[in-house]
Amino acid sequence: MYNSQNGSYSVANSSVCQSCGNVTLSYEKSTSNKGTLYAVLGWAFFAISLLFMPLLFGAAALFMGFMTYTVKSEIHGLILMVFGAAGLVLGSLFSFIVAGTMFI
């Protein structure tokens, strides 16, 4: 990390300059918002898949569950993947019972 006060470089994860002792600032991006967005979209897609286009939205919920698993939380991702698969199956069954087709 570059210290603008004296022009020296320091260790990337330290918050104190190694040569002068001044506090340095690090600008690291957090991926927590990205993981939260995947989880929220996954639950929304699951709810939609029960009522409308279960093949599309159930698969999207399953994918968002996988993304939540890899980016944010393994347990939350697994739960979301199970619910996404259940939304795909249950939405298809509801669609077949009500409309007689699997695509609505």
Beta strands, then each sheet from edge to edge (+ up, - down):
end
